[in-house]
Amino acid sequence: MRWTRAFLIVLTLLSLGCARGDWTTETLTLVDVTGTWEGTFHPATGGNERMVRWVLLQNGPKVRGEVQGPDGGAIGSVQGMVNGELLSWSMTGPLTKVPTGSPPSRSHRGEATVNSDEMSGRADGFSCPCTFILRRVGSEALRDKKAQ
């Protein structure tokens, strides 16, 4: 009787670990977004399209990078997490350049589905909701990553 009780306690504790969702989908990273991505954000309200460049470096599921304007100058930062083929991201910074003074800091959040060298998705933030498509145009960050 005593061993049966201990066995049932152990069995109950082990089954609690199985109550979680599928651990493979939580830890699976199918895509590598390291590289330079360019494209446009299209506001749903019909406002002006905005050209953007992301230079990303991925380490496991974590992504960090720089947001650049059309002239290649830094206008913010981006960070996110890859889960399967989905990149969840947030972008912060002025996200624009003005001739005088400093523009206020802004932020955007969104998700993108990554398919090889193209990512498409939606964004919420200043002058959004938006849809966007970015294409990988360079792998400089990828070469830097391999050199480390």
N, C-alpha and C positions, 0 to 999 in steps of 0.2 A: 504494500500500500504506500509506503514511504517513497519508494523509487518511482511509482506511478505519478505521484504528486509532483516530484521534482522534474520528471519527464514532461509533464503537461505544462509546467511553468516555463521550461526551456523552449518547448514547442510554441507556446504563446509568444514569447519574446522574439523568437526567430520569425514568426509570421508577421510581426509588426514591421520588420524590415521589408517585407514584401508588399506592404500596403501602399508604398510610394508608387508614383507613376513609373513609366519605363525609363530607367536610368540611362539607357543609350541615347535617347533623344535629348536628355538634359546635358550630356557631356560630349555629344558628337559634333565635331567641327569638320564639315565637308569641304568648305571653300577657304581659300586664302585670299584676302582682299589687299594684301601688301602691294603697293605700287601707286602710280599717279592716275587719278580718275578725273575726267572732264565731262561737263555737260551743263544742262540748263534746268532751272527750277521754273515751273509753269504755274502761276497762281490760278486757283480755281475761279477767282472773281474776274479774270480777264485782264489783270494788271500786267506790268512789264515783266518779261522773262528776265531771269538773272543768270548769267554765266558764272560757273564756279569750278574750282579745281581743288581736289582733295589729294594730299600726299599722305598715304596711310602706311602704317607698320603694324603687322599683326603678330602677337605672341600668344600662342594657344588660342583661346576664344576671345582674348582682349585685343582691342584695336585702339590705337591712338594716332593722331596725325594733325596736320596743319591744313587750314582752309586758306586758299589763295584766291585773289581776284583775277580778273582777265589779264592784268599786267604782271602776274606772278608774285606780287607782294603779299605778305601774310596779312590776313584780315580776321583770323580767329583760329580756334582749335576744334577738333572733333574727336570724340571718343565713343566707343561702343563695344558691343559683344556680338560674336557670331554664334549662332545656334543652328546647325545644319546648313541650310542655304539662306538663312535670314540674318541680316545685320540690323540690330537695333542700335540707334546712334543718337547722340546729342551734340549740337554744334553751338559754341559760344564765342562771343567777341563782337566787335563793332560790325563785322560782316559787310562793311562798305568803307570807302575812303571819301573824305571830304577835303576841299582845298584848304580850309582853315579850321582850327580847333580839333577837338576830338569828338567823334560821333559816340552816342550812347552804346553801351554794350547790349547785345540782343542774344536771344537764344532760339534754337529750333530743335525739335525732336522728331524722330521718325523711324521708319522701318524700310528696308530695301531687300528685295529678293535678288540674290546674286546668281548669275548664270554665266559662268566662264569669265569673259572680259566685259560684261555689262551688268549693271545693277539698276533696278527701277523700283520706285516706291512712292511713298507719300511723306509729307512733312507738315508739321504744325508749328507755328511761331509767327513772328512779325511778317505781315503781308501774306500770310498763308491761312488756309490750307493750300498746299501745292502738291503737284506731282512732279517727278523728275526722272530723268534717265542719265546715268553717268557711264562713260566707257573708259576702260583702262587704256591709257595712251603711252604709258611708260612703266618700266620696272626698275627704276633707279633705286627705290627703297628696297626692292627685292634683292638687288645685287648687294646693297649695304647690309641687309639682313643675313645673307649667306656668308659675307665676309666676317661677321662677328663670331 
